[in-house]
């Protein structure tokens, strides 16, 4: 993966009540080049030393944060465009979801596929780790799947169906007890993981899911 650096001043729009200055002085900007098509997602692993990116070119790239151009960058291949990726803390694995309906666990150190899951009947749109062995994925097929990773089995712990349109975002709460999902049906649902039931639901024209750290 090639990279470029530049020294620029970034113009930032100022809004009333926003203390951010109109100009952000960026002393060093690093541009990573390597994908052959649009990049849909970039995500850091929790220790911020690896960056994963997913692209319409059907690859996920894992890049070291030292941006050393002489160092070999890892590149992994899916079977269709990659919509989402997520890193975990304990084992340095990367999750990716793609248009081929699968969720894949990659070894971020070697770039090798550890296991590929075929839970969904339509493109998988987002994924999130709950722990170093458990994750959830959502899809165009309107379902939410929660899986405890077992290399010997390809079976979901929970298959949750409540939305009436594609589910495009999932996020676990910091205490891992709740899971937020949002969908094109304009609903945001909060699931109790232990019971597999919705404890809160919101419906509006706004769509988006994010977990608070409690502050």
C-alpha positions, 0 to 999 in steps of 0.5 A: 500500500502506497502512502503520501503526506502533505502539509495543508490547512483544512477549512472547517465550517463554523456553526453558531455555538460551535467553538471549533475554529474556522481553520484547522491547521493540519501539520501532517496528512497521510494518504493511504493508496492501495484500493482499486475502487471506492472505500466504504469503511475504515476502522481502527482496532481498539489499541489503535495500531492497526487500521482496517479498510473495506472497499468495492474492490472486494478487499480488506486492507490491514495497515500498521499505524507507523505508515512505514512504506517499506513494510509489507501491508496485509491485504485480504480478499472477500468475494464481493464488496466489503461494507463494514469491518471491525477489530477486536482487542484480545486476539487482533482479529478483524471482522468484515461483512460484504455483498457476498452475504458472508461475515469473515474473521481475518487474522490481522497479523497474517491476513489469513481468513480464520472462518467464514460464516454464511448466516444471511440470505442477502448482503451483510451490512454491518458487524460489531464485536461483543467480546473477543469471541462473540459478535453480531451481524445485520443484513439486507435480509432484515435479520440480526444474528449473534454468534459465539465464534466456534471454529468447529461450528457455524451456528448462530446463538440468536437470530433476531427478527423485528425490523420490516426493512434492511438492518444496516447498523449494529452496536453493542453497549459498553457493558455488552448487555444491550445491542442497538440496531437501526433500519430503513424502516426508520426504527431503532431497537435496543435488544436485551442480549440475555433475553433476546427481546427488545426493551426499547424501540424508537421510530422517527425519520432520523436513523442511526445507532450508537452506544453511549459510554454512560457519560 
